């Protein structure tokens, strides 16, 4: 094999290809659902449809319900359902830099910053997942009692073991 490149590469080609693949995968899912609906319309039995398409009986009934509730649009991915992240990989890298520069420490602070910088709304739980993905950890804050002496940790270290 020669060392010559077979494909001309340019910046961003991989993410562009991955985006197109994702779009086509979504189209394929809708196509599979339409085949099932077509089989139902042709009065095929549910066990036959399950066997033919390799899906569960519950899935067949879910797709029928989606079709009955919304037709073609009912079979497509719902807005807000799992799937493509609202932030791109580049935005996640930028968010990581912002967290470090501004020393953001809580999910609430990061959530507010995401809304301000990128115009994207996430739940606190989703922000926690994003922070975990960026290798940030968080611990539950603990209460510091007003009556506790300022050097309580030192006093604890000096306590002899029993």
Secondary structure, 3 states (H helix, E strand, C coil): CCCCCCCCCCCCHHHHHHHHHHHHHHHHHHHHHHHHHHHHHCCCCHHHHHHHHCCCHHHHHHHHHHHHHHHHHHHCCCCCCCCCCCCCHHHHHHHHHHHHHHCCCCHHHHHHHHHHHHCCCCCHHHHHHHHHHCCCCCCCCCCCCCCCCCCHHHHHHHCCCC
